Amino acid sequence: MTERRAILSGSTFEELIGYARAVVDGDWVHVSGTTGFDYTTMTISDDVVEQAEQCLRNIEAALAEAGCGFADVVRVRYLLPDRTDFEPCWPALRRCFGDVRPAATMLECGLADPRMKIEIEVYARRPSAH
């Protein structure tokens, strides 16, 4: 039977909406759309680059709890209400994904809270040693 477990970050959104930050399903790790909130304080910066960096820290924590890291990411989706905010985030995104080169998509769309300027979702495949 395939292992399936939820990873929670402590975000109040997970409790209010009813989802997990990530789900481990066998070798696959599905990380929910992750915003720039600092989940320990539930605060968010007004700066899109700072939000992107916090998204990546939140994602990194979920991946680590799942037994993998950015090197294991195979797919990433970037969701932004304003597509002109995407390019300023590229250096932060390149630091995490530049050597990995996952498949990627950027979508311009509304997000759940007007303070959110970027949301990032990833899929990773854990090393087979797990």
Number of C-alpha atoms within 10 A of each C-alpha: 4 8 9 12 14 15 19 15 19 15 16 12 14 13 11 8 8 8 14 19 23 25 21 24 16 15 18 20 26 23 24 18 18 22 27 28 21 18 16 10 9 12 11 18 16 12 13 20 22 18 23 27 18 20 22 22 15 21 25 17 17 24 28 11 15 25 17 21 19 20 17 19 23 17 16 20 17 21 24 21 17 13 15 10 16 21 10 12 17 14 13 15 17 12 11 17 20 13 10 14 14 19 13 13 11 14 14 15 13 14 15 9 8 8 17 21 26 28 24 21 22 23 23 23 22 21 13 7 6 9
